[in-house]
Amino acid sequence: MTESYLGVTAHFFANHQRYKATLAVRHFESPLTGDIILNLVKIVLNDWDILCSQVGKIVTDNGSNMMKAFKETINYSSDDDMTDTDSDTESDILVVDPLESEDEGTNYNNHHNDQPDVSDTTENVIEFDDNEEEHNDAFATEEYQCLPCFSHPLQLIVAKFDDVKPCKEAISIRKKLVSCFDKSVKATEMLNKLSDKMLIGDCPTRWSSTYLLLKQLLVVRPHVESVMSKLEWDGPQAHHWKAIESIVMLLEPFAEYTALCGGDIYIVLYQHSLN
């Protein structure tokens, strides 16, 4: 059984250092609507006696429910608002994130059950981009300013490979290959013995998972082919491996930028503004 939670994390600057603290992880029952999200955030802030004026920005993903929660009225922020170093240094940045917890033994690949579907998310991001002059513009309710995650759309680039037949075929074969190893204890043990590695699963809601899986697959390719040969399994052909190499090369810059955006010891928003 899958349980869903909403996490609220505060990021703040004090004594010339950056800090972060988890304010709450609240259980909720689906569906998680925009009104429920906004109410939960207000309750959490009230529990910690945090005033609205102390919250600089609320950072969320680009899910339609998150956007609706803080997009009752749109007020565009100027570039000065985004980079002003003379602003109140005690203002916090809150990160509101939907989380999930599953019973022990459940495959992580099922994590997308209660998450926004990739196709829905794609539509939401396209709608967002159409209504914003620039992706780093902030919008706000009368109380809180919200900054949508600017690295989230980068992950949607993977969906574009479905429009390219050779790439789509290679990705499909890769999924079947990982599934075969997952279902075979013998194959997994043989691969682990040869390479000291296991094939990682693909999760649509885990960033860069397709890139990481394909990259690791190339690293262990000789061992994978050896195991499949011994088990007399049909494996990817040479042109499939070539397509995988091309996909990894194309996805690498997106994965690197996503990792940069997820930094924890530097100001990510500042890095984004520079770029």
Secondary structure, 3 states (H helix, E strand, C coil): CEEEEEEEEEEEEECCEEEEEEEEEEEECCCCCHHHHHHHHHHHHHHCCCCHHHEEEEEECCCHHHHHHCCCECCCCCHHHHHCCCCCCCCEEEEEEEEEEECCCCCHHHCCCCCCCHHHHHHHHHHHHHHCCCCCCCEECCCCEEEECCCHHHHHHHHHHHHCHHHHHHHHHHHHHHHHHHHCHHHHHHHHHHHCCCCCCCCCCCCCHHHHHHHHHHHCHHHHHHHHHHCCCCCCCHHHHHHHHHHHHHHHHHHHHHHHHCCCCCCHHHHHHHC
